[in-house]
Amino acid sequence: MILPAERELRAVLARFAQTRIEHDVRPTGRTSRALDDVTYTLCVMTGARTAEQALLAADALLERYGADREGTKRANETLAA
């Protein structure tokens, strides 16, 4: 699987959250279609089949990105010492 860029993943997660709130507060055909669209995008980005699986996969990816940053930071600190 090709990993999505962290920035893009965070943008889609934010869009998912906003759309989900809009749909829960005032469900319409437009909010339903928007939620379907962003859910599909999130599933494609994470290689998941459901919104729940996609959110779990996105959390795991964000943890991985954070760990990668920490590893790079430690490596740079070691090189600077």
C-alpha positions in Angstrom: 0.0 0.0 0.0 1.2 3.5 -0.8 1.2 5.5 2.4 -0.6 8.8 2.2 1.2 12.0 3.1 0.6 12.9 6.8 -0.7 16.4 5.8 -3.2 14.9 3.4 -4.4 12.3 5.9 -4.9 14.9 8.5 -6.9 17.1 6.1 -9.2 14.2 5.2 -9.6 13.3 8.8 -10.6 16.9 9.6 -13.0 16.9 6.6 -14.5 13.6 7.9 -15.0 15.0 11.4 -16.6 18.2 10.1 -18.9 16.3 7.7 -19.9 13.8 10.3 -20.9 16.5 12.7 -22.8 18.4 10.1 -24.7 15.2 9.1 -25.4 14.2 12.7 -26.7 17.7 13.6 -28.8 18.3 10.4 -29.0 15.3 8.1 -29.8 16.1 4.5 -29.2 14.4 1.2 -26.3 16.8 0.7 -24.7 15.9 4.0 -25.2 12.2 3.4 -23.5 12.4 0.0 -20.7 14.5 1.5 -20.2 11.9 4.3 -20.2 9.0 1.8 -17.6 10.9 -0.3 -15.2 11.6 2.5 -15.6 8.2 4.0 -14.8 6.6 0.6 -11.7 8.9 0.4 -10.6 7.9 3.8 -11.0 4.2 3.1 -9.0 4.5 -0.1 -6.2 6.4 1.6 -6.0 3.8 4.4 -6.8 0.6 2.5 -9.8 0.0 4.7 -13.3 -1.2 3.9 -15.3 0.6 6.6 -15.2 4.0 8.3 -14.3 2.3 11.6 -11.4 0.4 10.1 -10.2 3.5 8.2 -10.2 5.6 11.4 -8.2 2.8 13.2 -5.8 2.6 10.3 -5.4 6.4 10.2 -4.7 6.5 14.0 -2.0 3.8 13.4 -0.5 5.8 10.5 -0.4 9.0 12.6 1.4 7.1 15.4 3.9 5.8 12.8 4.5 9.3 11.4 5.1 10.5 15.0 7.5 7.7 15.7 9.4 8.3 12.5 9.7 12.0 13.4 11.1 11.1 16.9 13.6 8.6 15.4 14.8 11.3 12.9 15.0 13.9 15.7 17.1 11.5 17.9 19.3 10.6 15.0 19.9 14.3 14.2 20.7 15.0 17.9 23.2 12.1 17.9 24.9 13.4 14.8 25.1 16.9 16.2 26.8 15.7 19.5 
